[in-house]
Structures are given as structure tokens and as C-alpha cells.
Amino acid sequence: MSSVYKNSINLKDQYNETPDESMLMRYLAGTLPSEERQLVEDWANNSAAHQQLLARMAFIYEAQQVQHALQRKDAQAAFQQVYRRVEGKARIAVMKKIAVAAAILIGLFGLSTLFITQKSTPPALLTVTAQKHALTTVTLPDGTTVSLSAGSSLSYPANMDQERQVTLHGKGYFDVAPNAKTPFQVKVGNGDMYIHVLGTTFNLEEIPQNRVQATLVSGSIELTIPDKGIKKLLKPTEKAVYLIKDNSLAITKVNTDRELDWLYNRLVFRKTPMKDVLDRLSDFYDVRFDVKDQAIMQGTFTGTFEDKPLLQVLEYIKIASKISYTMENRLQKNEGKPLIKLTKQHKD
């Protein structure tokens, strides 16, 4: 027992000695045996200075417990938790004195001083990035599923009980779990557009420094463009395209099946201008095209490809559009993508 009080031999006679920090904290936590609890209370009742010292520790300790509970949105449980610790007639009497001393401390120093180290920390963020040439699907803690196209990334809180806000870079398809009390929000890129939703499915894509586009498949979403002061409610089959440099928004009706072709590794062209065809092939297969004959860009192309290798697609284009191609066997310096040269086949 001699280790309980610093430099103490007879505990009951040495009330001027301060109990060690461990004993005081266990007293505040309500885990001391009855004999040691009585000793702390006798020590506290012996001096106003002792009461004030214990008050400082008690107030900060209980403030920490309440703060943690408030972060879990459980203030009632926090109060009950504090109340249960203050049990026993003798302990209640001591804590009443401590409460008075704590009130004096609040008046002297202010709540901000006592809570200066109790700043709430933001929830931990997790980031998922889809590798090149690979579509990745992730299930979020709230049950929402997100499919990411190759090279895209999604950041989201590890705990989504109180907040459902995620950030998308690239392209993703969202199937949002309904939760009327906690709406789902997607921040696109650097905040050029925000999507608010309760429960629905939609396609979303960010092309940095160029445009952001959202296509609603089912349900409803509200898109917000802070820089333009726009809030717009989309209906199913509507597609919103926001051009960043022009600060302009356009909404059109689309075929949602075509918008989701990328989910199924499917390429569909219907009299599509060749420039758009090459752009989509470049993104889909992560290659570059070098067009040697500009007559190629004046044509259109029709075809459907699902889970087809690039060479098979190029062979089909060669036959249908009379275009020859050659592929570089090495990556071009500082480009990191294979190069495909296209030339127009001319009649003899």
C-alpha cells in the first residue's frame, strides 16, 4: 500500500500527500477498490487545494468521455455513463465539491481552454485505384457499390455511419444504397461538380481540365456546380455535360446502354465519326494513334466489339474502312503508350 501515495507510510494520516496519477485516474474511472476509494475521498476532503486539483483532472477526464460519446452521436449514453461513475453517498459528496471547483475553473479559463486538446479528428479516408486495363468494383461500408474504369480512383471514409461523402477521379458507375437520413454525395475531381443522391444508379466521369459528365440510369440525383451557382435535378436517361473552361452546362437524353458499354468491356459504334472512334479506342486500350492521312478522319464507322483484343478490332476496321495500320514494337520515349500508325488504302 505504501506505493499508492508518494512518500507515504500511513495512508490515513498523510492526507497532505498527493495520490499518484494512476490511483486518481482509476478513482475517476470508478475502478478502485472501496478501501482505496475512501482514502482518495478523505484526501480530497482534507483540503480545498486537493479538491481543486482533483477537479481539474475530473473535468478533463469526463469531458473526454463526453466528447468521445458525442462523436458517436450518443449524448444520452455519455450522461448516463458519467452519472453511473458518481455512486455512493461519500463519493457523491466529494464530486459535488469537485463540481463547484470545476465551475470555478470554467469561469477562470473558459471551455475552449479545457477542450483545446479535444479537437475532433476527421474520419480516416481509404482510396481504391483501378489498375490499367482493369475494371475494379468496390463495396463501400454503407453497402453502395462502385465500379471504376481503368486508372480511376475513389476516396471514401472508413466509417460511413454519419457521413457518406466520396471523391471520384476518373470514371465510375454508382449503385447507391438508400438511406434517407444520410444522403450520399460525390465530389468529382477538384470540386467542379457535386452529386447528391439518396439511392439510385448513375454513371459519372471526370476528364481533368476539360469536362465532367453525369448520366442518370435510375432514381434521381441533384448535381451542383459551385462556380456557376447551378443546382439541377436529373431525370432517368438524362446526361449532364459540364464544360469546365466554358463554364457551360448541357443536358440531353441518351441511350443509357451505350453510356454503360465500358462496364461490360463493350465498344459500340453507330456511324460514329472516325475521330471519336479513335479517341475511344485510345482510352479503351491505352494506345496512341498517329493518323498519316487526314482523309481517314472524314469517314464514319459502325461495329460492335465485346471483350475483343485490339488487333481484332483493328483488323475489322482495316477491312470495313480500307485503313492500314502498323504498330510500333517499342514504347515511344516519354509517352508510355504503344503507337499505332494509320494510313488510307488507295486504289491502284
C-alpha positions as CSV (number, residue, x, y, z in Angstrom):
1,M,0.0,0.0,0.0
2,S,3.0,2.3,0.5
3,S,3.3,2.9,-3.3
4,V,-0.2,4.4,-3.5
5,Y,0.8,7.7,-2.0
6,K,4.1,9.4,-2.8
7,N,6.5,9.2,0.2
8,S,3.6,8.0,2.4
9,I,3.8,5.4,5.2
10,N,0.4,5.7,7.0
11,L,-2.2,6.5,4.4
12,K,-5.0,7.7,6.7
13,D,-2.6,10.1,8.4
14,Q,-0.9,11.5,5.3
15,Y,-3.8,13.5,3.6
16,N,-1.4,16.2,2.6
17,E,0.4,13.8,0.3
18,T,-0.9,13.5,-3.3
19,P,-2.1,10.1,-4.6
20,D,-0.2,9.1,-7.7
21,E,-1.7,9.8,-11.1
22,S,-2.7,6.2,-11.7
23,M,-4.7,6.0,-8.5
24,L,-6.6,9.2,-9.2
25,M,-7.4,8.2,-12.8
26,R,-8.7,4.8,-11.5
27,Y,-10.8,6.7,-9.0
28,L,-12.3,8.8,-11.7
29,A,-12.9,5.8,-13.8
30,G,-14.7,4.0,-10.9
31,T,-12.3,1.0,-10.8
32,L,-10.7,1.5,-7.4
33,P,-11.5,-0.9,-4.5
34,S,-13.6,0.5,-1.8
35,E,-10.8,1.0,0.7
36,E,-8.6,2.9,-1.7
37,R,-11.6,4.9,-3.0
38,Q,-12.2,6.0,0.6
39,L,-8.6,7.1,1.0
40,V,-8.8,9.3,-2.1
41,E,-12.1,10.9,-0.8
42,D,-10.6,11.5,2.6
43,W,-7.6,13.1,0.9
44,A,-9.9,15.3,-1.2
45,N,-12.0,16.4,1.7
46,N,-8.9,17.4,3.7
47,S,-8.1,20.5,1.6
48,A,-9.7,22.9,-0.9
49,A,-6.5,22.7,-2.9
50,H,-6.8,18.9,-3.1
51,Q,-10.4,19.3,-4.3
52,Q,-9.3,21.8,-7.0
53,L,-6.5,19.5,-8.2
54,L,-8.9,16.6,-8.4
55,A,-11.5,18.9,-10.1
56,R,-9.1,19.7,-12.9
57,M,-8.5,16.0,-13.5
58,A,-12.1,15.1,-13.2
59,F,-13.4,17.7,-15.5
60,I,-10.9,17.0,-18.2
61,Y,-11.4,13.2,-17.8
62,E,-15.2,13.5,-18.0
63,A,-15.0,16.0,-20.9
64,Q,-13.0,13.4,-22.8
65,Q,-15.6,10.7,-22.2
66,V,-18.5,13.0,-23.2
67,Q,-16.6,14.2,-26.3
68,H,-16.0,10.6,-27.5
69,A,-19.7,9.8,-26.9
70,L,-20.8,12.9,-28.7
71,Q,-18.7,11.9,-31.7
72,R,-20.8,8.7,-31.8
73,K,-24.0,10.8,-31.5
74,D,-24.8,9.3,-28.1
75,A,-25.0,12.2,-25.7
76,Q,-27.6,10.5,-23.5
77,A,-25.4,7.5,-23.0
78,A,-22.5,9.8,-22.2
79,F,-24.5,11.5,-19.4
80,Q,-25.6,8.1,-18.0
81,Q,-22.0,6.9,-18.2
82,V,-20.8,9.9,-16.2
83,Y,-23.7,9.6,-13.7
84,R,-23.0,5.9,-13.0
85,R,-19.5,6.7,-12.1
86,V,-20.6,9.0,-9.3
87,E,-22.1,6.5,-7.0
88,G,-22.1,6.1,-3.2
89,K,-23.0,8.8,-0.7
90,A,-19.5,9.7,0.2
91,R,-18.4,9.8,-3.4
92,I,-21.3,12.0,-4.4
93,A,-20.4,14.4,-1.7
94,V,-16.8,14.6,-2.9
95,M,-17.9,15.0,-6.6
96,K,-20.3,17.8,-5.6
97,K,-17.3,19.7,-4.2
98,I,-15.4,18.8,-7.3
99,A,-18.2,20.2,-9.5
100,V,-18.1,23.5,-7.7
101,A,-14.3,23.7,-8.2
102,A,-14.8,22.7,-11.8
103,A,-17.3,25.5,-12.3
104,I,-14.7,28.0,-10.9
105,L,-12.2,26.6,-13.4
106,I,-14.6,27.1,-16.3
107,G,-15.1,30.7,-15.3
108,L,-11.4,31.3,-15.0
109,F,-10.1,29.5,-18.1
110,G,-13.2,29.0,-20.4
111,L,-14.4,25.9,-22.0
112,S,-12.1,26.4,-25.0
113,T,-9.0,26.0,-22.8
114,L,-10.2,22.7,-21.3
115,F,-11.1,21.4,-24.7
116,I,-8.0,22.6,-26.5
117,T,-6.7,19.1,-26.9
118,Q,-10.1,17.6,-27.7
119,K,-10.5,18.6,-31.3
120,S,-12.4,16.0,-33.2
121,T,-10.4,14.3,-35.9
122,P,-11.9,13.6,-39.3
123,P,-12.6,10.0,-40.2
124,A,-9.9,8.0,-41.9
125,L,-10.1,8.0,-45.7
126,L,-9.5,5.0,-47.9
127,T,-8.6,5.2,-51.6
128,V,-9.1,2.5,-54.2
129,T,-7.4,2.8,-57.6
130,A,-8.3,0.7,-60.6
131,Q,-5.2,-0.6,-62.4
132,K,-4.7,0.0,-66.1
133,H,-6.6,-2.4,-68.4
134,A,-8.7,-3.5,-65.4
135,L,-12.2,-2.6,-64.2
136,T,-12.5,-2.6,-60.4
137,T,-15.6,-2.9,-58.3
138,V,-15.6,-1.9,-54.6
139,T,-18.4,-2.2,-52.0
140,L,-18.4,0.8,-49.6
141,P,-19.1,0.4,-45.8
142,D,-22.7,1.6,-46.3
143,G,-23.5,-1.1,-48.9
144,T,-23.0,1.2,-52.0
145,T,-21.2,-0.5,-54.9
146,V,-18.9,1.5,-57.3
147,S,-17.3,0.2,-60.5
148,L,-14.2,2.1,-61.5
149,S,-12.8,2.2,-65.0
150,A,-9.1,1.6,-65.6
151,G,-6.9,4.2,-63.9
152,S,-9.8,5.8,-61.9
153,S,-9.8,6.2,-58.2
154,L,-12.3,6.6,-55.4
155,S,-11.7,8.0,-51.9
156,Y,-14.2,7.4,-49.1
157,P,-14.4,7.4,-45.3
158,A,-13.7,4.1,-43.5
159,N,-16.8,4.7,-41.4
160,M,-19.9,5.9,-43.2
161,D,-22.4,5.8,-40.4
162,Q,-22.7,9.6,-40.1
163,E,-21.3,10.9,-43.4
164,R,-21.4,9.5,-46.9
165,Q,-19.2,11.7,-49.0
166,V,-16.8,10.3,-51.5
167,T,-14.4,11.7,-54.1
168,L,-14.1,10.4,-57.7
169,H,-11.2,10.9,-60.1
170,G,-11.9,9.4,-63.5
171,K,-15.0,7.3,-64.4
172,G,-17.3,5.3,-62.1
173,Y,-20.7,3.7,-62.1
174,F,-22.6,4.0,-58.7
175,D,-25.3,1.9,-57.3
176,V,-26.1,3.8,-54.1
177,A,-27.6,2.1,-51.0
178,P,-30.7,4.0,-50.0
179,N,-30.5,6.0,-46.7
180,A,-33.0,8.8,-46.4
181,K,-31.3,10.1,-43.2
182,T,-27.8,10.3,-44.6
183,P,-27.8,11.4,-48.3
184,F,-24.9,10.2,-50.5
185,Q,-22.6,12.8,-52.0
186,V,-19.9,12.5,-54.7
187,K,-17.3,15.2,-55.2
188,V,-15.9,15.0,-58.7
189,G,-12.2,15.8,-59.2
190,N,-11.3,19.1,-57.6
191,G,-14.9,20.0,-56.9
192,D,-16.1,21.1,-60.3
193,M,-19.3,19.2,-59.7
194,Y,-21.0,17.6,-56.7
195,I,-23.7,14.8,-56.9
196,H,-26.3,14.4,-54.2
197,V,-28.4,11.3,-54.0
198,L,-30.5,9.2,-51.7
199,G,-30.4,5.9,-53.6
200,T,-30.0,5.4,-57.3
201,T,-27.7,4.3,-60.1
202,F,-25.7,6.7,-62.3
203,N,-22.6,7.0,-64.4
204,L,-20.1,9.7,-63.7
205,E,-16.9,10.8,-65.5
206,E,-14.3,13.4,-65.0
207,I,-11.9,14.5,-67.7
208,P,-9.5,16.8,-65.9
209,Q,-9.3,20.4,-67.2
210,N,-11.9,19.6,-69.8
211,R,-15.4,18.4,-68.7
212,V,-17.4,16.5,-66.1
213,Q,-20.4,14.4,-67.2
214,A,-23.1,12.5,-65.3
215,T,-25.7,10.1,-66.7
216,L,-28.7,9.0,-64.6
217,V,-29.8,5.5,-65.1
218,S,-32.5,5.2,-62.4
219,G,-33.8,7.2,-59.4
220,S,-32.8,10.9,-59.2
221,I,-29.7,12.9,-58.5
222,E,-29.1,16.6,-57.9
223,L,-25.9,18.0,-59.4
224,T,-24.3,21.1,-58.1
225,I,-21.8,23.3,-59.9
226,P,-20.4,25.7,-57.2
227,D,-18.6,28.0,-59.6
228,K,-21.7,28.6,-61.7
229,G,-24.2,28.6,-58.8
230,I,-26.2,25.8,-60.5
231,K,-28.3,23.1,-58.9
232,K,-30.0,20.8,-61.3
233,L,-32.2,17.7,-60.7
234,L,-31.7,15.0,-63.4
235,K,-34.3,12.5,-64.6
236,P,-33.5,8.9,-65.8
237,T,-31.9,8.8,-69.2
238,E,-30.7,12.4,-68.9
239,K,-27.0,13.2,-69.3
240,A,-25.4,16.4,-68.0
241,V,-22.1,17.6,-69.5
242,Y,-20.3,20.5,-67.9
243,L,-17.5,22.1,-69.9
244,I,-15.0,23.5,-67.3
245,K,-13.3,26.1,-69.5
246,D,-16.6,27.4,-71.0
247,N,-18.4,27.2,-67.6
248,S,-21.4,25.8,-69.5
249,L,-23.8,23.0,-68.8
250,A,-25.8,21.0,-71.3
251,I,-28.4,18.3,-70.6
252,T,-29.6,15.8,-73.2
253,K,-31.4,12.5,-73.5
254,V,-29.2,9.5,-74.1
255,N,-29.3,5.7,-74.5
256,T,-28.0,4.6,-71.1
257,D,-27.0,1.2,-72.5
258,R,-24.4,3.0,-74.7
259,E,-23.2,5.0,-71.7
260,L,-22.5,1.8,-69.8
261,D,-20.7,-0.1,-72.6
262,W,-17.4,0.3,-70.7
263,L,-18.8,-1.7,-67.8
264,Y,-19.0,-4.8,-70.0
265,N,-15.8,-4.2,-72.0
266,R,-18.0,-3.4,-74.9
267,L,-17.4,-1.0,-77.7
268,V,-20.4,0.1,-79.9
269,F,-20.2,2.4,-82.8
270,R,-23.1,3.5,-85.0
271,K,-22.0,5.7,-87.9
272,T,-19.6,7.2,-85.4
273,P,-17.1,9.8,-86.7
274,M,-13.6,8.3,-87.0
275,K,-12.1,10.9,-84.7
276,D,-14.5,9.7,-81.9
277,V,-13.8,6.1,-82.8
278,L,-10.0,6.6,-82.4
279,D,-10.5,8.6,-79.2
280,R,-12.5,5.8,-77.6
281,L,-10.1,3.1,-78.8
282,S,-7.2,5.1,-77.4
283,D,-8.8,5.3,-74.0
284,F,-10.1,1.7,-74.0
285,Y,-6.8,0.1,-75.0
286,D,-4.5,2.7,-73.7
287,V,-2.7,3.3,-77.0
288,R,-1.9,6.3,-79.2
289,F,-2.8,6.8,-82.9
290,D,-0.8,8.6,-85.5
291,V,-3.0,9.4,-88.5
292,K,-0.8,9.8,-91.6
293,D,-3.7,10.5,-94.0
294,Q,-6.3,13.0,-92.9
295,A,-8.9,11.5,-95.3
296,I,-9.3,8.9,-92.6
297,M,-10.8,11.4,-90.3
298,Q,-13.6,12.2,-92.7
299,G,-15.2,8.8,-92.5
300,T,-17.5,7.1,-90.0
301,F,-17.5,3.6,-88.6
302,T,-20.1,1.0,-87.5
303,G,-19.3,-2.0,-85.4
304,T,-19.8,-3.7,-82.0
305,F,-17.0,-5.4,-80.0
306,E,-17.3,-7.1,-76.7
307,D,-14.2,-8.4,-74.9
308,K,-12.2,-8.3,-78.1
309,P,-8.4,-7.7,-78.3
310,L,-7.2,-4.6,-80.0
311,L,-5.7,-6.4,-83.0
312,Q,-9.0,-8.0,-83.8
313,V,-10.7,-4.6,-83.7
314,L,-8.0,-3.1,-86.0
315,E,-8.4,-5.9,-88.5
316,Y,-12.1,-5.3,-88.7
317,I,-11.6,-1.5,-89.2
318,K,-9.0,-2.3,-91.9
319,I,-11.5,-4.4,-93.9
320,A,-14.5,-2.1,-93.3
321,S,-12.9,1.3,-93.7
322,K,-9.9,0.5,-96.0
323,I,-7.4,1.6,-93.4
324,S,-3.9,0.1,-93.0
325,Y,-2.1,0.1,-89.7
326,T,1.3,-0.6,-88.3
327,M,2.2,-0.9,-84.7
328,E,5.5,0.2,-83.1
329,N,7.2,-2.6,-81.2
330,R,8.5,-0.3,-78.5
331,L,7.0,2.5,-76.4
332,Q,7.7,6.0,-77.5
333,K,10.0,7.9,-75.3
334,N,8.2,10.0,-72.6
335,E,4.8,8.8,-73.9
336,G,4.4,5.4,-72.2
337,K,1.8,4.1,-74.7
338,P,2.2,1.9,-77.8
339,L,1.9,3.9,-81.1
340,I,-0.3,2.8,-84.0
341,K,0.2,4.5,-87.4
342,L,-2.8,4.7,-89.7
343,T,-2.8,5.2,-93.4
344,K,-5.6,5.2,-96.0
345,Q,-5.6,2.4,-98.5
346,H,-5.6,3.8,-102.1
347,K,-7.0,2.1,-105.1
348,D,-4.4,1.1,-107.7
